[in-house]
Amino acid sequence: MAIKKILVVDDSATERHFIGEILSKQGFEVSFAEDGETGVAQAKLGKPDLVIMDVVMQGLNGFQATRAITKDPETQHIPVLICTTKDQETDKIWGMRQGARDYVVKPIDAADLLSRIAALG
């Protein structure tokens, strides 16, 4: 499956803009959500090819939102790439146990992010 549509879920406007710029320059169609609840709803509605998910957010955090997306029959086919400042190995293990397909630690390296997206496609 070629990845074309990407949903970026992050409560930081700066991070959304930064990630969005990286992706749009490569021709991806990018949409955004500011929190986990909105991200889960947009994943159901928009059916993106990939979700890039922050973890530390108010309300439904990224781990909870990842679990909601990957366990729902409507969205379980959508890969989730967690992108967060949480850099402990236990965080990565927990994120993968929630259903994430990959885990990237901020600050983001554009080339690394793009290669991980290509690997998921």
LOLUMZA-820746 format. One record per atom (N, C-alpha, C): residue number from 1; chain; atom name; x, y, z. Coordinates in nm, 2 decimals, decimal comma. Atoms other than C-alpha are relative to their C-alpha. Layout:
N
R   num   chaine   atome       c1       c2       c3
R   NUM        A      CA        X        Y        Z
...
# end
This chain:
121
R   num   chaine   atome       c1       c2       c3
R     1        A       N     0,08    -0,12     0,00
R     1        A      CA     0,00     0,00     0,00
R     1        A       C     0,09     0,12     0,00
R     2        A       N    -0,08    -0,12     0,00
R     2        A      CA     0,15     0,33    -0,10
R     2        A       C    -0,06     0,10     0,09
R     3        A       N     0,05    -0,10    -0,09
R     3        A      CA     0,12     0,60     0,16
R     3        A       C    -0,01     0,13    -0,07
R     4        A       N     0,02    -0,13     0,06
R     4        A      CA    -0,03     0,92     0,03
R     4        A       C    -0,06     0,10     0,10
R     5        A       N     0,07    -0,09    -0,09
R     5        A      CA    -0,26     1,06     0,30
R     5        A       C     0,05    -0,03     0,14
R     6        A       N    -0,06     0,02    -0,13
R     6        A      CA    -0,10     1,12     0,64
R     6        A       C    -0,08     0,10     0,10
R     7        A       N     0,06    -0,08    -0,11
R     7        A      CA    -0,28     1,24     0,96
R     7        A       C     0,11     0,02     0,11
R     8        A       N    -0,10    -0,03    -0,11
R     8        A      CA    -0,05     1,42     1,21
R     8        A       C    -0,08     0,05     0,12
R     9        A       N     0,07    -0,03    -0,13
R     9        A      CA    -0,18     1,42     1,57
R     9        A       C     0,10     0,05     0,10
R    10        A       N    -0,09    -0,06    -0,09
R    10        A      CA     0,01     1,66     1,79
R    10        A       C    -0,06     0,13     0,06
R    11        A       N     0,05    -0,12    -0,06
R    11        A      CA    -0,09     1,93     2,04
R    11        A       C     0,08     0,12    -0,02
R    12        A       N    -0,09    -0,11     0,02
R    12        A      CA     0,20     2,15     1,95
R    12        A       C    -0,02     0,05    -0,15
R    13        A       N     0,01    -0,06     0,13
R    13        A      CA     0,13     2,39     1,66
R    13        A       C     0,13     0,00    -0,07
R    14        A       N    -0,13    -0,01     0,06
R    14        A      CA     0,50     2,42     1,60
R    14        A       C     0,04    -0,14    -0,06
R    15        A       N    -0,03     0,14     0,05
R    15        A      CA     0,54     2,04     1,57
R    15        A       C    -0,08    -0,04    -0,12
R    16        A       N     0,09     0,03     0,11
R    16        A      CA     0,24     2,01     1,34
R    16        A       C     0,05     0,07    -0,12
R    17        A       N    -0,05    -0,08     0,11
R    17        A      CA     0,38     2,28     1,12
R    17        A       C     0,13    -0,06    -0,06
R    18        A       N    -0,13     0,06     0,04
R    18        A      CA     0,73     2,13     1,11
R    18        A       C    -0,02    -0,14    -0,07
R    19        A       N     0,03     0,14     0,06
R    19        A      CA     0,61     1,77     1,04
R    19        A       C    -0,07     0,02    -0,13
R    20        A       N     0,08    -0,03     0,12
R    20        A      CA     0,36     1,91     0,79
R    20        A       C     0,08     0,05    -0,12
R    21        A       N    -0,09    -0,05     0,10
R    21        A      CA     0,63     2,09     0,60
R    21        A       C     0,08    -0,11    -0,06
R    22        A       N    -0,08     0,12     0,04
R    22        A      CA     0,85     1,78     0,58
R    22        A       C    -0,08    -0,08    -0,10
R    23        A       N     0,08     0,10     0,07
R    23        A      CA     0,56     1,57     0,45
R    23        A       C    -0,05     0,07    -0,13
R    24        A       N     0,06    -0,06     0,12
R    24        A      CA     0,40     1,82     0,21
R    24        A       C     0,11     0,03    -0,11
R    25        A       N    -0,11    -0,01     0,10
R    25        A      CA     0,74     1,89     0,04
R    25        A       C     0,03    -0,13    -0,08
R    26        A       N    -0,02     0,13     0,06
R    26        A      CA     0,75     1,52    -0,04
R    26        A       C    -0,13    -0,04    -0,08
R    27        A       N     0,12     0,03     0,08
R    27        A      CA     0,40     1,53    -0,20
R    27        A       C    -0,11    -0,07     0,08
R    28        A       N     0,10     0,06    -0,08
R    28        A      CA     0,20     1,38     0,09
R    28        A       C    -0,12     0,09     0,02
R    29        A       N     0,12    -0,08    -0,04
R    29        A      CA    -0,16     1,50     0,15
R    29        A       C     0,00    -0,01     0,15
R    30        A       N    -0,01     0,00    -0,15
R    30        A      CA    -0,14     1,60     0,52
R    30        A       C    -0,12     0,07     0,06
R    31        A       N     0,10    -0,06    -0,09
R    31        A      CA    -0,42     1,66     0,77
R    31        A       C     0,05     0,00     0,14
R    32        A       N    -0,05    -0,02    -0,13
R    32        A      CA    -0,39     1,76     1,13
R    32        A       C    -0,11    -0,02     0,11
R    33        A       N     0,09     0,00    -0,12
R    33        A      CA    -0,55     1,70     1,47
R    33        A       C     0,08     0,05     0,12
R    34        A       N    -0,06    -0,06    -0,11
R    34        A      CA    -0,47     1,88     1,79
R    34        A       C     0,00    -0,08     0,13
R    35        A       N     0,01     0,08    -0,12
R    35        A      CA    -0,55     1,61     2,04
R    35        A       C    -0,04    -0,15    -0,04
R    36        A       N     0,03     0,14     0,03
R    36        A      CA    -0,61     1,23     2,07
R    36        A       C    -0,14    -0,03    -0,04
R    37        A       N     0,14     0,03     0,03
R    37        A      CA    -0,99     1,24     2,06
R    37        A       C    -0,03     0,04    -0,15
R    38        A       N     0,02    -0,05     0,13
R    38        A      CA    -0,99     1,45     1,74
R    38        A       C     0,08    -0,09    -0,10
R    39        A       N    -0,07     0,09     0,09
R    39        A      CA    -0,72     1,22     1,59
R    39        A       C    -0,07    -0,13    -0,03
R    40        A       N     0,07     0,12     0,02
R    40        A      CA    -0,92     0,91     1,65
R    40        A       C    -0,12     0,02    -0,09
R    41        A       N     0,12    -0,03     0,08
R    41        A      CA    -1,23     1,07     1,50
R    41        A       C     0,04     0,03    -0,15
R    42        A       N    -0,04    -0,03     0,14
R    42        A      CA    -1,04     1,20     1,19
R    42        A       C     0,06    -0,13    -0,07
R    43        A       N    -0,05     0,13     0,06
R    43        A      CA    -0,88     0,85     1,14
R    43        A       C    -0,12    -0,07    -0,05
R    44        A       N     0,12     0,07     0,05
R    44        A      CA    -1,23     0,71     1,12
R    44        A       C    -0,06     0,06    -0,12
R    45        A       N     0,07    -0,08     0,11
R    45        A      CA    -1,37     0,98     0,90
R    45        A       C     0,09     0,01    -0,13
R    46        A       N    -0,08    -0,03     0,12
R    46        A      CA    -1,07     1,05     0,67
R    46        A       C     0,07    -0,12    -0,06
R    47        A       N    -0,07     0,12     0,04
R    47        A      CA    -0,92     0,70     0,65
R    47        A       C     0,14     0,03    -0,06
R    48        A       N    -0,13    -0,03     0,05
R    48        A      CA    -0,56     0,82     0,62
R    48        A       C     0,08    -0,13    -0,03
R    49        A       N    -0,09     0,12     0,02
R    49        A      CA    -0,28     0,58     0,50
R    49        A       C     0,09    -0,02     0,11
R    50        A       N    -0,10     0,00    -0,12
R    50        A      CA    -0,07     0,66     0,81
R    50        A       C    -0,04     0,11     0,10
R    51        A       N     0,01    -0,10    -0,10
R    51        A      CA    -0,11     0,84     1,14
R    51        A       C     0,13     0,01     0,07
R    52        A       N    -0,11    -0,03    -0,08
R    52        A      CA     0,18     1,01     1,30
R    52        A       C    -0,05     0,06     0,13
R    53        A       N     0,06    -0,03    -0,13
R    53        A      CA     0,10     1,03     1,67
R    53        A       C     0,10     0,05     0,11
R    54        A       N    -0,07    -0,04    -0,11
R    54        A      CA     0,24     1,24     1,95
R    54        A       C    -0,05    -0,08     0,12
R    55        A       N     0,05     0,07    -0,12
R    55        A      CA     0,21     1,09     2,30
R    55        A       C    -0,05     0,09     0,11
R    56        A       N     0,04    -0,09    -0,12
R    56        A      CA     0,20     1,37     2,56
R    56        A       C    -0,10     0,11    -0,05
R    57        A       N     0,10    -0,09     0,03
R    57        A      CA    -0,13     1,54     2,50
R    57        A       C    -0,11     0,00     0,11
R    58        A       N     0,11    -0,01    -0,10
R    58        A      CA    -0,42     1,66     2,72
R    58        A       C    -0,11    -0,10    -0,05
R    59        A       N     0,11     0,09     0,03
R    59        A      CA    -0,72     1,43     2,74
R    59        A       C     0,05    -0,14    -0,04
R    60        A       N    -0,04     0,13     0,05
R    60        A      CA    -0,68     1,11     2,54
R    60        A       C     0,15     0,01    -0,05
R    61        A       N    -0,14    -0,01     0,04
R    61        A      CA    -0,30     1,07     2,52
R    61        A       C     0,03    -0,09    -0,12
R    62        A       N    -0,04     0,07     0,12
R    62        A      CA    -0,11     0,93     2,22
R    62        A       C    -0,01    -0,16     0,01
R    63        A       N     0,01     0,14    -0,02
R    63        A      CA    -0,09     0,58     2,37
R    63        A       C    -0,14    -0,05    -0,01
R    64        A       N     0,14     0,03     0,00
R    64        A      CA    -0,46     0,57     2,43
R    64        A       C    -0,06     0,01    -0,14
R    65        A       N     0,05    -0,02     0,13
R    65        A      CA    -0,54     0,71     2,09
R    65        A       C     0,05    -0,10    -0,10
R    66        A       N    -0,05     0,11     0,08
R    66        A      CA    -0,31     0,46     1,92
R    66        A       C    -0,07    -0,13     0,02
R    67        A       N     0,07     0,12    -0,03
R    67        A      CA    -0,48     0,18     2,10
R    67        A       C    -0,14     0,00    -0,06
R    68        A       N     0,13    -0,01     0,06
R    68        A      CA    -0,82     0,31     1,99
R    68        A       C     0,00    -0,02    -0,15
R    69        A       N     0,00     0,02     0,14
R    69        A      CA    -0,72     0,33     1,63
R    69        A       C     0,03    -0,14    -0,05
R    70        A       N    -0,05     0,13     0,04
R    70        A      CA    -0,54     0,00     1,61
R    70        A       C    -0,09    -0,12     0,04
R    71        A       N     0,09     0,11    -0,05
R    71        A      CA    -0,81    -0,20     1,79
R    71        A       C    -0,14     0,01    -0,06
R    72        A       N     0,13    -0,02     0,06
R    72        A      CA    -1,11    -0,06     1,60
R    72        A       C     0,00    -0,06    -0,14
R    73        A       N     0,01     0,06     0,13
R    73        A      CA    -1,22    -0,27     1,30
R    73        A       C     0,00     0,10    -0,11
R    74        A       N     0,00    -0,10     0,11
R    74        A      CA    -1,28     0,05     1,10
R    74        A       C     0,14     0,06    -0,03
R    75        A       N    -0,12    -0,07     0,02
R    75        A      CA    -0,93     0,18     1,14
R    75        A       C     0,13    -0,09     0,03
R    76        A       N    -0,11     0,08    -0,04
R    76        A      CA    -0,71    -0,12     1,25
R    76        A       C     0,10    -0,02    -0,11
R    77        A       N    -0,10     0,02     0,11
R    77        A      CA    -0,55    -0,14     0,90
R    77        A       C     0,09     0,12    -0,01
R    78        A       N    -0,08    -0,13     0,01
R    78        A      CA    -0,41     0,22     0,94
R    78        A       C     0,12    -0,01     0,09
R    79        A       N    -0,11     0,00    -0,08
R    79        A      CA    -0,05     0,21     1,06
R    79        A       C     0,02     0,13     0,08
R    80        A       N    -0,02    -0,12    -0,09
R    80        A      CA     0,04     0,44     1,35
R    80        A       C     0,15     0,01     0,03
R    81        A       N    -0,14    -0,03    -0,04
R    81        A      CA     0,39     0,59     1,39
R    81        A       C     0,00     0,10     0,11
R    82        A       N    -0,01    -0,09    -0,11
R    82        A      CA     0,45     0,73     1,73
R    82        A       C     0,12     0,09    -0,01
R    83        A       N    -0,11    -0,10     0,01
R    83        A      CA     0,66     1,05     1,73
R    83        A       C    -0,01     0,09     0,12
R    84        A       N     0,02    -0,06    -0,14
R    84        A      CA     0,73     1,18     2,08
R    84        A       C     0,14     0,03     0,06
R    85        A       N    -0,12    -0,03    -0,08
R    85        A      CA     0,99     1,32     2,32
R    85        A       C     0,03    -0,11     0,10
R    86        A       N    -0,02     0,11    -0,10
R    86        A      CA     0,94     1,01     2,54
R    86        A       C     0,10    -0,10    -0,05
R    87        A       N    -0,11     0,08     0,06
R    87        A      CA     1,27     0,84     2,48
R    87        A       C     0,05    -0,12     0,08
R    88        A       N    -0,03     0,12    -0,08
R    88        A      CA     1,28     0,56     2,74
R    88        A       C    -0,04    -0,13    -0,08
R    89        A       N     0,03     0,13     0,07
R    89        A      CA     1,29     0,20     2,61
R    89        A       C    -0,13    -0,05     0,04
R    90        A       N     0,13     0,05    -0,05
R    90        A      CA     0,99     0,12     2,83
R    90        A       C    -0,11     0,08    -0,08
R    91        A       N     0,11    -0,07     0,07
R    91        A      CA     0,79     0,40     2,65
R    91        A       C    -0,01    -0,06    -0,14
R    92        A       N     0,01     0,06     0,13
R    92        A      CA     0,88     0,25     2,31
R    92        A       C    -0,07    -0,13     0,00
R    93        A       N     0,07     0,13    -0,01
R    93        A      CA     0,78    -0,10     2,42
R    93        A       C    -0,15     0,02     0,02
R    94        A       N     0,14    -0,02    -0,03
R    94        A      CA     0,46     0,03     2,56
R    94        A       C    -0,08     0,05    -0,13
R    95        A       N     0,06    -0,06     0,12
R    95        A      CA     0,38     0,23     2,24
R    95        A       C    -0,02    -0,11    -0,10
R    96        A       N     0,02     0,11     0,09
R    96        A      CA     0,44    -0,08     2,03
R    96        A       C    -0,10    -0,10     0,04
R    97        A       N     0,10     0,09    -0,06
R    97        A      CA     0,22    -0,29     2,26
R    97        A       C    -0,14     0,06    -0,02
R    98        A       N     0,13    -0,06     0,03
R    98        A      CA    -0,06    -0,04     2,19
R    98        A       C    -0,04    -0,01    -0,14
R    99        A       N     0,03     0,02     0,15
R    99        A      CA    -0,04    -0,12     1,82
R    99        A       C     0,08     0,08    -0,09
R   100        A       N    -0,08    -0,08     0,09
R   100        A      CA     0,21     0,13     1,69
R   100        A       C     0,09    -0,09    -0,09
R   101        A       N    -0,09     0,07     0,09
R   101        A      CA     0,41     0,01     1,39
R   101        A       C     0,14     0,05     0,00
R   102        A       N    -0,13    -0,05    -0,02
R   102        A      CA     0,71     0,23     1,46
R   102        A       C     0,00     0,11     0,10
R   103        A       N    -0,01    -0,09    -0,11
R   103        A      CA     0,84     0,48     1,72
R   103        A       C     0,12     0,09    -0,03
R   104        A       N    -0,10    -0,09     0,03
R   104        A      CA     1,04     0,79     1,65
R   104        A       C     0,01     0,10     0,12
R   105        A       N    -0,02    -0,09    -0,11
R   105        A      CA     1,19     1,02     1,92
R   105        A       C     0,03     0,14    -0,06
R   106        A       N    -0,03    -0,14     0,03
R   106        A      CA     1,19     1,40     1,88
R   106        A       C     0,13     0,04     0,06
R   107        A       N     0,03    -0,07     0,13
R   107        A      CA     1,36     1,61     1,76
R   107        A       C     0,01    -0,09    -0,12
R   108        A       N     0,02     0,08     0,11
R   108        A      CA     1,27     1,47     1,43
R   108        A       C     0,11     0,03    -0,10
R   109        A       N    -0,09    -0,01     0,11
R   109        A      CA     1,53     1,41     1,16
R   109        A       C    -0,08    -0,03    -0,13
R   110        A       N     0,09     0,01     0,11
R   110        A      CA     1,35     1,46     0,83
R   110        A       C     0,03    -0,13    -0,08
R   111        A       N    -0,03     0,11     0,08
R   111        A      CA     1,54     1,19     0,64
R   111        A       C    -0,04    -0,13     0,07
R   112        A       N     0,04     0,12    -0,08
R   112        A      CA     1,48     0,93     0,92
R   112        A       C    -0,15    -0,02    -0,01
R   113        A       N     0,15     0,01     0,00
R   113        A      CA     1,11     1,01     0,93
R   113        A       C    -0,05    -0,05    -0,13
R   114        A       N     0,05     0,04     0,13
R   114        A      CA     1,07     0,98     0,56
R   114        A       C     0,04    -0,15    -0,04
R   115        A       N    -0,03     0,14     0,02
R   115        A      CA     1,26     0,65     0,55
R   115        A       C    -0,09    -0,10     0,08
R   116        A       N     0,09     0,08    -0,08
R   116        A      CA     1,04     0,51     0,82
R   116        A       C    -0,14    -0,01    -0,06
R   117        A       N     0,13     0,00     0,07
R   117        A      CA     0,73     0,62     0,63
R   117        A       C     0,01    -0,09    -0,12
R   118        A       N    -0,01     0,08     0,12
R   118        A      CA     0,86     0,45     0,32
R   118        A       C     0,00    -0,15     0,04
R   119        A       N     0,00     0,14    -0,05
R   119        A      CA     0,92     0,13     0,52
R   119        A       C    -0,14    -0,05     0,03
R   120        A       N     0,14     0,04    -0,04
R   120        A      CA     0,56     0,13     0,64
R   120        A       C    -0,09    -0,01    -0,12
R   121        A       N     0,08     0,01     0,12
R   121        A      CA     0,43     0,17     0,29
R   121        A       C     0,03    -0,12    -0,08
# end
